[in-house]
Amino acid sequence: MLQDHRKLINNLNLIQDYLCSFEPQGLTIVDISANSFPQTLDWLHSYLLQCIERGLLAACSESCNQGGN
């Protein structure tokens, strides 16, 4: 049982290191805690909506600059 627990922790650390490796590429890193998961989920939802809005604004701007075609 203890060995399974250590293996799980090791795998989670490996996943965390992998996901955090994207930070230098400009991706946002979010700290997630089991104690604050609902707040984290709310933050992620808001962030995703902001990204969608920025993408739509950029697409509309580009479309307008091309004469609406």
Protein Blocks (a to p, Z undefined) as FASTA:
>chain_A
ZZmmmmmmmmmmmmmmmmmmmmmnopacddddfklmmmmmmmmmmmmmmmmmmmmmmmmm
mmmmnooZZ
